[in-house]
Amino acid sequence: MSQIDDIRLQVMWNRLISVVEEQATTLIRTAFSTSVREAGDLSAGVYNAEGKMLAQAVTGTPGHVNTMAEAVGNFIAAIPRQEMFPGDTYVTNDPWLGTGHLHDITMCTPVFKNDTLIGFFACTAHVVDVGGRGFGADGKSVYEEGIQIPIMKFAERGQVNRDLIRVLRANVRQPEQLVGDFYSLAACNDVGRDRLLEMLAELDQPDLQKLGDFILTRTHDAVIERLADLPKGSWSHEMLTDGYDDPINLAAKVTIEEKRVLVDFDGSSPVSRWGINCPMIYAKAYACYAVKCVVAPDVPNNAASLALFEVTSPVNVLNAERPAPVSLRHVIGHMVPDVVLGALAQALPGQIQAEGAGSLWNIHISARPVEGQKGRRAEVLMFNSGGTGARPTLDGLSATAFPSGVMTMPIEATEHTGPIVVWRKELRPGSGGAGQYRGGLGQIIEIAPQEGHEFEFSAMFDRVTTPPRGRDGGANGAAGSVSLDDGTQMKPKGWQFVPAGRRLILKAPGGGGFGPPEKRAPELKERDARRGYLEVE
């Protein structure tokens, strides 16, 4: 291949990324759920005819992108080629074939050019309501957690499956919102398909084969090159998280070889009887993300880079089998990078960040008028983040979602969706672990029902009894807490009640510090004091 060919293919690759970016933007602009529209809890990507991911949108979470990379293959396995037609769109929310829990809707759309199948577009989004118990840890099996949609056709030859729409409407609390999100997901893929076909016509390319081979070959070679510079061997690490009734132990053994990295979760706690279990497809997604952050952060994420990372586990909380409850699979799944990074810190001493809050401090609120009062009912989902761990040369990031990468929803958008008031949302002074580099600060959030209303909320919080640990002499970050404004302590997980006139107070954890605190530069201490970061609660 000539240098000119290389340049043309690189330009085409960049153009392909712009296609998936427009795909994702379409979903954000048309989505009904605030989790998609405001927080970016989604993913979008393009795949070749064999179902291998070629490019992903920058907007999106690793848990969605990396699970979807495997999910497209599940769609191809379930729907025979002779039953795929132009104008089709396929859908599922199967936790084990999609992205880990029922609240994530995944859609896959085949792309045809001159009646030849040349690839697929896929997208995923977290929707607010799928029926059942709601977004919480209280279910004892997946059957209680909401409606299950097997891999099936949302549309065939451009005609939407009206029977599926009727079933959806009959099983959820806010049907207009859910059905609207389904159409948004389908439109997202349609835009990607149309832009791809325009691109191929403009560039006079018959299909994605040549460009796909270029992308996957270059990516594979780049990751192999990065692996050559790493120490070879095996390292193990364990980490406690809160769990539900009892703490959950997460264990990882990371092995670096010449041409692959292996992660094994043997030694992790057994499957929980509560909905905090993690299907393997989701645990694998975040394990691969953690490894890639260290091995090849600058290399594009696609099928070739993911293929060099192998993840295994016996049946346990990180490899829960059907019908285990998995609604809050993100609580455990978001902790996976910290346990993997803990093992890599032994291989690369002084180069890996401290532990952070990990899982999001999401809250699902089911608001209603007090009996005898007029008002409205609403399902409200709010995303919040604690602090990240300090880095080897920098402080941790405050109130930042790592590893998920989702954005914080504006308070105005959250209050608009239901009868609640967010009285306070600010950084939590003193919550970052001390060190040569300080851990990121958590948040304090105060939420109350509007006058004449009350609400139940699903607590899905962690790092309340097991704070993020510092690294290389850094101090732990502050643990989180959940309470009412009258001092009543609430559980960190499960559905609970907030009466009219009371406020719910959430204190998200801070990240661990890095390095001995006595080595912190005086100017950094002065800056923290000036900004009010050091105040002790």
C-alpha positions as CSV (number, residue, x, y, z in Angstrom):
1,M,0.0,0.0,0.0
2,S,1.4,3.4,-1.0
3,Q,1.8,6.4,1.3
4,I,-1.0,8.2,-0.6
5,D,-3.3,5.2,0.0
6,D,-2.4,5.4,3.7
7,I,-3.2,9.1,3.9
8,R,-6.6,8.6,2.0
9,L,-7.6,5.8,4.4
10,Q,-6.6,7.9,7.4
11,V,-8.8,10.7,6.1
12,M,-11.6,8.2,5.6
13,W,-11.2,6.9,9.1
14,N,-11.5,10.4,10.5
15,R,-14.6,10.9,8.4
16,L,-16.1,7.6,9.8
17,I,-15.6,9.0,13.3
18,S,-17.5,12.1,12.3
19,V,-20.3,9.8,11.1
20,V,-20.7,8.1,14.5
21,E,-20.4,11.5,16.3
22,E,-23.4,12.7,14.3
23,Q,-25.1,9.4,15.1
24,A,-24.7,10.0,18.9
25,T,-25.6,13.7,18.6
26,T,-28.9,12.7,17.0
27,L,-29.7,10.5,20.0
28,I,-28.8,13.3,22.5
29,R,-31.0,15.8,20.7
30,T,-34.0,13.6,20.3
31,A,-34.0,11.5,23.5
32,F,-36.8,11.8,26.1
33,S,-34.9,10.5,29.1
34,T,-32.7,13.1,31.0
35,S,-30.1,10.4,31.5
36,V,-29.5,10.4,27.8
37,R,-30.3,14.0,26.9
38,E,-28.4,15.7,29.8
39,A,-25.9,13.1,31.1
40,G,-24.8,11.4,27.9
41,D,-25.5,7.9,29.3
42,L,-25.3,6.3,25.9
43,S,-23.0,4.9,23.2
44,A,-23.0,4.8,19.4
45,G,-20.8,2.9,17.0
46,V,-20.3,1.4,13.5
47,Y,-19.4,-2.2,12.7
48,N,-18.3,-4.2,9.7
49,A,-20.4,-7.0,8.2
50,E,-18.9,-9.5,10.6
51,G,-20.0,-7.4,13.6
52,K,-16.5,-6.1,14.5
53,M,-16.5,-2.5,15.9
54,L,-14.6,-0.1,13.7
55,A,-15.3,3.2,15.4
56,Q,-17.2,4.6,18.3
57,A,-18.6,8.1,19.2
58,V,-16.5,10.0,21.8
59,T,-19.7,10.7,23.7
60,G,-20.6,7.5,25.7
61,T,-19.6,5.3,28.6
62,P,-17.1,2.4,28.5
63,G,-19.7,0.2,30.0
64,H,-22.0,0.9,27.0
65,V,-19.4,1.0,24.2
66,N,-17.4,-2.1,25.2
67,T,-20.5,-4.2,25.9
68,M,-22.1,-3.1,22.7
69,A,-19.0,-4.3,20.9
70,E,-19.9,-7.8,21.9
71,A,-23.7,-7.3,21.7
72,V,-23.7,-6.7,18.0
73,G,-22.3,-10.3,17.5
74,N,-25.3,-11.5,19.6
75,F,-27.7,-9.8,17.3
76,I,-26.0,-11.4,14.3
77,A,-26.2,-14.8,16.0
78,A,-29.9,-14.5,16.8
79,I,-31.2,-13.1,13.5
80,P,-30.3,-15.2,10.4
81,R,-28.8,-13.3,7.5
82,Q,-31.8,-14.3,5.2
83,E,-34.1,-12.5,7.7
84,M,-32.2,-9.2,7.6
85,F,-33.6,-6.6,5.2
86,P,-33.0,-2.9,4.4
87,G,-35.1,-0.8,6.8
88,D,-34.7,-3.3,9.7
89,T,-33.9,-2.3,13.3
90,Y,-33.3,-4.8,16.0
91,V,-33.6,-4.3,19.8
92,T,-33.0,-5.9,23.1
93,N,-32.4,-5.1,26.8
94,D,-31.3,-8.6,27.7
95,P,-28.6,-8.0,30.5
96,W,-26.5,-10.9,29.3
97,L,-26.7,-10.2,25.6
98,G,-26.8,-6.5,25.7
99,T,-25.2,-4.1,28.2
100,G,-25.8,-5.5,31.7
101,H,-29.2,-4.5,33.0
102,L,-32.8,-4.0,31.8
103,H,-32.7,-0.2,31.8
104,D,-30.3,-0.2,28.9
105,I,-32.0,-0.4,25.5
106,T,-29.6,-1.5,22.7
107,M,-30.6,-1.2,19.0
108,C,-28.8,-2.6,16.0
109,T,-29.4,-1.6,12.4
110,P,-28.0,-3.4,9.3
111,V,-26.6,-1.3,6.5
112,F,-27.2,-2.4,2.9
113,K,-25.6,-1.0,-0.3
114,N,-27.1,-2.3,-3.5
115,D,-28.8,-5.1,-1.6
116,T,-25.4,-6.2,-0.1
117,L,-25.0,-6.2,3.7
118,I,-21.9,-4.1,4.4
119,G,-22.1,-3.3,8.1
120,F,-24.1,-2.3,11.2
121,F,-24.8,0.7,13.4
122,A,-25.6,0.1,17.0
123,C,-26.5,2.4,19.9
124,T,-27.4,2.1,23.6
125,A,-29.1,4.4,26.1
126,H,-30.2,4.2,29.7
127,V,-34.0,4.8,30.0
128,V,-35.6,6.0,33.2
129,D,-38.3,3.3,33.5
130,V,-38.7,-0.3,32.3
131,G,-41.5,-1.3,34.8
132,G,-41.0,-3.8,37.5
133,R,-39.6,-2.7,40.9
134,G,-37.8,0.2,39.3
135,F,-34.1,1.1,39.2
136,G,-33.0,-0.4,42.5
137,A,-31.2,-3.3,44.3
138,D,-34.3,-4.8,46.0
139,G,-35.2,-7.4,43.3
140,K,-34.4,-11.0,44.1
141,S,-34.3,-12.0,40.4
142,V,-34.2,-10.3,37.0
143,Y,-37.9,-11.2,36.6
144,E,-38.8,-8.6,39.2
145,E,-36.7,-5.8,37.7
146,G,-38.8,-4.9,34.7
147,I,-39.9,-6.0,31.2
148,Q,-37.4,-8.2,29.3
149,I,-37.1,-7.7,25.6
150,P,-35.3,-10.6,23.8
151,I,-33.4,-9.9,20.7
152,M,-36.2,-9.1,18.2
153,K,-37.2,-6.7,15.4
154,F,-38.2,-3.2,16.4
155,A,-38.9,-2.5,12.7
156,E,-38.9,-4.7,9.6
157,R,-38.4,-3.1,6.2
158,G,-39.2,0.3,7.8
159,Q,-42.4,-0.8,9.5
160,V,-42.4,-0.5,13.3
161,N,-43.6,-3.5,15.3
162,R,-46.8,-2.1,16.8
163,D,-47.4,-5.2,19.0
164,L,-44.1,-4.5,20.7
165,I,-45.1,-0.9,21.3
166,R,-48.4,-2.0,22.9
167,V,-46.6,-4.4,25.2
168,L,-44.1,-1.7,26.3
169,R,-46.9,0.8,27.0
170,A,-48.7,-1.7,29.2
171,N,-45.7,-2.5,31.3
172,V,-44.2,0.9,32.3
173,R,-45.2,3.9,34.4
174,Q,-44.4,6.6,31.8
175,P,-45.0,5.0,28.4
176,E,-44.7,8.2,26.3
177,Q,-41.1,8.6,27.6
178,L,-40.1,5.1,27.0
179,V,-41.6,4.8,23.5
180,G,-40.1,8.2,22.6
181,D,-36.7,6.9,23.6
182,F,-37.2,3.8,21.4
183,Y,-37.8,6.0,18.4
184,S,-34.8,8.2,19.3
185,L,-32.6,5.2,19.3
186,A,-33.9,4.0,16.0
187,A,-33.4,7.5,14.4
188,C,-29.9,7.6,15.8
189,N,-28.9,4.5,13.8
190,D,-30.8,5.7,10.7
191,V,-28.8,8.9,10.6
192,G,-25.5,6.9,11.0
193,R,-26.6,4.6,8.1
194,D,-27.5,7.4,5.8
195,R,-24.3,9.4,6.5
196,L,-22.2,6.3,5.9
197,L,-23.8,5.6,2.5
198,E,-23.3,9.2,1.5
199,M,-19.6,8.9,2.5
200,L,-19.1,5.7,0.6
201,A,-20.7,7.2,-2.5
202,E,-18.6,10.3,-2.3
203,L,-15.4,8.4,-1.9
204,D,-16.4,5.8,-4.5
205,Q,-16.0,2.9,-2.1
206,P,-18.2,-0.3,-2.6
207,D,-18.2,-1.2,1.1
208,L,-16.3,-0.9,4.4
209,Q,-13.9,-3.8,3.8
210,K,-10.8,-1.9,2.8
211,L,-11.2,0.8,5.4
212,G,-12.1,-1.7,8.1
213,D,-9.0,-3.8,7.4
214,F,-6.9,-0.7,7.6
215,I,-8.4,0.4,11.0
216,L,-8.2,-3.0,12.6
217,T,-4.7,-3.8,11.4
218,R,-3.2,-0.4,12.5
219,T,-4.9,-0.6,15.9
220,H,-3.7,-4.2,16.5
221,D,-0.1,-3.3,15.6
222,A,-0.2,-0.2,17.8
223,V,-1.4,-2.1,20.9
224,I,1.2,-4.8,20.4
225,E,3.9,-2.1,20.2
226,R,2.7,-0.7,23.6
227,L,2.6,-4.2,25.2
228,A,6.3,-4.7,24.2
229,D,7.3,-1.9,26.6
230,L,5.5,-3.3,29.7
231,P,6.9,-5.7,32.3
232,K,5.7,-9.3,31.9
233,G,4.2,-11.4,34.7
234,S,1.2,-11.7,36.9
235,W,0.0,-9.5,39.8
236,S,-3.0,-9.8,42.0
237,H,-5.1,-7.3,44.0
238,E,-8.3,-7.3,46.2
239,M,-10.7,-4.5,47.2
240,L,-13.7,-4.4,49.5
241,T,-16.9,-2.6,48.6
242,D,-20.0,-2.0,50.7
243,G,-22.2,-4.6,49.1
244,Y,-25.8,-4.8,50.4
245,D,-26.1,-6.8,53.6
246,D,-22.4,-7.7,53.7
247,P,-19.2,-6.3,52.1
248,I,-18.4,-7.6,48.6
249,N,-14.8,-8.5,47.9
250,L,-13.5,-7.9,44.4
251,A,-10.3,-9.8,43.3
252,A,-8.4,-9.5,40.1
253,K,-5.3,-11.2,38.7
254,V,-3.7,-9.4,35.8
255,T,-1.2,-11.1,33.6
256,I,0.8,-9.2,30.9
257,E,2.2,-11.3,28.1
258,E,3.9,-10.4,24.8
259,K,0.7,-10.2,22.8
260,R,-2.2,-10.0,25.2
261,V,-3.3,-9.0,28.7
262,L,-5.4,-11.4,30.8
263,V,-7.6,-10.5,33.7
264,D,-9.2,-13.1,36.0
265,F,-11.8,-12.4,38.7
266,D,-11.4,-15.7,40.6
267,G,-11.6,-15.0,44.3
268,S,-14.4,-12.4,44.1
269,S,-17.4,-12.7,46.3
270,P,-20.3,-15.1,45.3
271,V,-23.4,-14.0,43.5
272,S,-25.4,-11.7,45.8
273,R,-29.1,-12.3,46.4
274,W,-29.7,-8.6,45.8
275,G,-29.6,-6.6,42.5
276,I,-26.0,-5.5,42.6
277,N,-24.6,-8.4,40.6
278,C,-22.7,-7.8,37.4
279,P,-23.1,-9.9,34.2
280,M,-19.8,-10.9,32.7
281,I,-20.3,-8.8,29.6
282,Y,-20.3,-5.6,31.8
283,A,-17.5,-6.6,34.1
284,K,-15.4,-7.4,31.0
285,A,-16.2,-4.0,29.5
286,Y,-14.8,-2.1,32.5
287,A,-11.8,-4.5,32.9
288,C,-10.8,-3.8,29.3
289,Y,-11.3,-0.1,29.8
290,A,-8.9,-0.1,32.8
291,V,-6.3,-2.1,31.0
292,K,-6.5,0.1,27.9
293,C,-6.2,3.3,30.0
294,V,-2.7,2.0,31.1
295,V,-1.5,0.1,28.1
296,A,-2.7,2.2,25.1
297,P,-4.7,5.2,26.1
298,D,-3.9,7.0,22.8
299,V,-4.9,4.1,20.6
300,P,-8.5,4.1,19.2
301,N,-10.9,1.8,20.9
302,N,-12.3,-0.9,18.5
303,A,-12.5,-4.6,18.0
304,A,-8.8,-5.0,17.4
305,S,-7.7,-3.4,20.6
306,L,-10.4,-5.2,22.7
307,A,-9.4,-8.5,21.2
308,L,-6.0,-8.3,22.9
309,F,-7.5,-8.2,26.4
310,E,-8.9,-11.4,27.7
311,V,-11.2,-11.5,30.8
312,T,-12.3,-14.6,32.6
313,S,-14.1,-15.5,35.8
314,P,-15.9,-18.3,37.6
315,V,-19.5,-17.7,38.5
316,N,-19.5,-14.9,41.1
317,V,-20.7,-11.4,41.7
318,L,-18.7,-10.3,38.6
319,N,-20.0,-13.1,36.4
320,A,-23.6,-13.5,37.6
321,E,-25.7,-15.9,35.5
322,R,-29.4,-15.6,34.7
323,P,-31.8,-15.1,36.5
324,A,-29.7,-13.2,39.1
325,P,-30.9,-9.7,39.9
326,V,-28.6,-7.2,38.1
327,S,-30.5,-3.8,38.1
328,L,-27.6,-2.0,39.9
329,R,-24.8,-3.8,38.0
330,H,-23.0,-0.5,37.6
331,V,-22.4,-0.2,41.4
332,I,-20.1,-3.2,41.3
333,G,-19.1,-2.8,37.6
334,H,-17.8,0.7,38.2
335,M,-15.5,-0.6,40.9
336,V,-13.8,-3.0,38.5
337,P,-11.2,-0.5,37.1
338,D,-9.9,0.3,40.6
339,V,-9.3,-3.4,41.4
340,V,-7.6,-3.9,38.1
341,L,-5.6,-0.8,38.5
342,G,-4.6,-2.0,41.9
343,A,-2.9,-5.0,40.3
344,L,-1.3,-2.9,37.6
345,A,0.1,-0.6,40.3
346,Q,2.3,-3.5,41.4
347,A,3.6,-3.9,37.8
348,L,4.1,-0.2,37.3
349,P,4.9,1.3,40.7
350,G,4.4,5.0,41.1
351,Q,2.5,5.3,37.8
352,I,-1.2,4.4,38.7
353,Q,-3.7,6.7,40.4
354,A,-5.3,6.0,43.8
355,E,-8.8,4.6,44.3
356,G,-11.8,6.9,43.7
357,A,-15.5,6.9,44.4
358,G,-15.9,4.5,41.5
359,S,-19.6,3.9,41.1
360,L,-22.0,6.8,40.4
361,W,-24.1,8.2,43.2
362,N,-27.3,7.9,41.1
363,I,-30.7,8.4,42.7
364,H,-34.0,7.3,41.2
365,I,-36.9,9.2,42.8
366,S,-40.6,8.2,42.6
367,A,-42.5,11.4,43.6
368,R,-46.2,11.7,44.2
369,P,-48.7,14.1,45.9
370,V,-49.4,13.5,49.6
371,E,-52.7,11.7,50.1
372,G,-55.5,14.2,49.8
373,Q,-53.4,16.8,48.0
374,K,-53.3,17.7,44.3
375,G,-50.1,17.3,42.4
376,R,-48.3,15.2,39.9
377,R,-46.5,11.9,39.9
378,A,-43.1,11.5,38.2
379,E,-40.1,9.3,37.9
380,V,-36.9,11.3,38.3
381,L,-33.4,10.0,37.7
382,M,-30.4,12.1,38.8
383,F,-26.7,11.3,38.3
384,N,-24.1,12.5,40.8
385,S,-20.4,11.7,41.2
386,G,-17.8,11.5,44.0
387,G,-14.1,12.4,43.6
388,T,-11.5,10.5,41.6
389,G,-8.3,9.2,43.1
390,A,-5.2,11.4,43.0
391,R,-2.8,10.8,40.1
392,P,1.0,10.3,40.3
393,T,1.6,13.9,39.3
394,L,-1.8,15.6,39.7
395,D,-4.6,16.0,42.2
396,G,-7.7,13.9,41.7
397,L,-10.7,15.4,39.8
398,S,-13.6,16.6,42.0
399,A,-17.2,15.5,41.5
400,T,-16.2,13.6,38.3
401,A,-17.6,10.4,37.0
402,F,-14.7,7.9,36.6
403,P,-14.8,5.4,35.1
404,S,-18.2,5.9,33.5
405,G,-17.5,9.4,32.1
406,V,-21.2,10.5,32.2
407,M,-21.9,14.2,32.7
408,T,-23.8,15.7,35.7
409,M,-27.4,16.7,34.9
410,P,-28.2,20.4,35.3
411,I,-30.3,20.9,38.4
412,E,-32.9,22.9,36.3
413,A,-33.4,19.9,34.0
414,T,-33.7,17.5,36.9
415,E,-36.3,19.7,38.7
416,H,-38.2,20.1,35.5
417,T,-38.9,16.4,35.3
418,G,-40.7,16.1,38.6
419,P,-42.0,17.8,41.8
420,I,-38.7,18.0,43.7
421,V,-36.4,20.8,44.8
422,V,-32.6,20.5,44.8
423,W,-31.7,22.9,47.6
424,R,-27.9,22.3,47.6
425,K,-25.4,20.8,45.2
426,E,-21.8,21.7,45.9
427,L,-18.3,20.3,46.5
428,R,-17.7,18.6,49.8
429,P,-14.8,20.2,51.7
430,G,-12.3,18.0,53.3
431,S,-13.4,14.8,51.5
432,G,-10.3,14.4,49.2
433,G,-7.7,12.1,50.7
434,A,-4.5,13.9,51.8
435,G,-1.3,13.2,50.0
436,Q,1.5,14.7,47.9
437,Y,-1.4,14.9,45.5
438,R,-4.8,15.3,47.0
439,G,-7.8,13.1,46.1
440,G,-10.7,14.7,44.3
441,L,-13.6,16.1,46.4
442,G,-17.0,14.5,46.6
443,Q,-20.3,16.4,46.6
444,I,-23.1,17.4,49.0
445,I,-26.6,17.2,47.5
446,E,-29.8,18.2,49.3
447,I,-33.1,17.1,47.8
448,A,-36.7,17.7,49.0
449,P,-40.2,17.0,47.6
450,Q,-42.1,20.1,46.6
451,E,-44.8,21.3,48.9
452,G,-47.7,18.9,49.1
453,H,-45.5,16.0,47.8
454,E,-43.5,13.1,49.1
455,F,-41.2,10.6,47.5
456,E,-39.6,7.3,47.6
457,F,-36.1,7.0,46.4
458,S,-33.8,4.1,45.3
459,A,-30.5,4.4,47.1
460,M,-27.7,3.0,45.0
461,F,-24.6,4.2,46.8
462,D,-21.3,2.7,47.7
463,R,-18.1,3.7,49.5
464,V,-20.1,4.4,52.7
465,T,-18.4,1.8,54.9
466,T,-15.4,1.2,52.7
467,P,-13.8,4.5,51.6
468,P,-11.5,4.9,48.6
469,R,-7.9,4.0,49.6
470,G,-4.9,6.2,49.0
471,R,-1.8,4.9,47.2
472,D,1.9,5.1,47.9
473,G,1.4,6.7,51.3
474,G,-1.6,8.8,50.4
475,A,-4.6,9.0,52.8
476,N,-8.0,7.5,52.2
477,G,-10.8,9.7,50.8
478,A,-13.8,10.4,53.0
479,A,-16.6,7.8,53.1
480,G,-20.0,8.8,51.8
481,S,-23.2,9.1,53.9
482,V,-27.0,9.2,53.4
483,S,-29.3,10.9,55.8
484,L,-32.3,13.1,56.3
485,D,-32.0,16.7,57.5
486,D,-33.2,15.7,61.0
487,G,-30.2,13.4,61.4
488,T,-32.0,10.1,60.5
489,Q,-29.5,7.8,58.9
490,M,-30.7,6.1,55.7
491,K,-29.4,2.9,54.1
492,P,-26.9,3.2,51.2
493,K,-29.0,0.8,49.1
494,G,-32.6,0.0,48.6
495,W,-36.0,1.9,48.2
496,Q,-36.7,4.3,51.1
497,F,-39.2,7.0,51.9
498,V,-38.8,10.8,52.3
499,P,-41.9,12.5,53.8
500,A,-43.2,15.9,53.0
501,G,-41.2,18.6,54.7
502,R,-38.0,16.7,55.0
503,R,-34.8,16.9,53.0
504,L,-32.5,14.1,51.8
505,I,-28.8,14.8,52.3
506,L,-26.3,12.9,50.2
507,K,-22.5,13.2,50.8
508,A,-20.6,11.5,48.0
509,P,-17.1,10.1,48.8
510,G,-13.8,11.8,47.9
511,G,-10.9,10.1,46.2
512,G,-7.8,8.7,47.8
513,G,-4.6,10.7,48.0
514,F,-1.3,9.8,46.2
515,G,2.1,9.9,48.0
516,P,3.0,11.0,51.5
517,P,1.0,14.2,52.7
518,E,4.2,15.7,54.1
519,K,5.6,16.0,50.5
520,R,2.7,18.2,49.3
521,A,4.0,21.5,47.9
522,P,3.2,24.6,50.1
523,E,1.6,26.4,47.2
524,L,-0.8,23.6,46.7
525,K,-1.8,23.7,50.4
526,E,-2.3,27.4,50.1
527,R,-4.4,27.0,47.0
528,D,-6.6,24.4,48.7
529,A,-7.1,26.6,51.8
530,R,-8.0,29.6,49.6
531,R,-10.6,27.6,47.8
532,G,-12.1,26.1,50.9
533,Y,-11.2,22.5,50.0
534,L,-9.7,21.7,53.4
535,E,-12.6,22.5,55.7
536,V,-13.2,19.6,58.0
537,E,-16.9,18.7,58.4
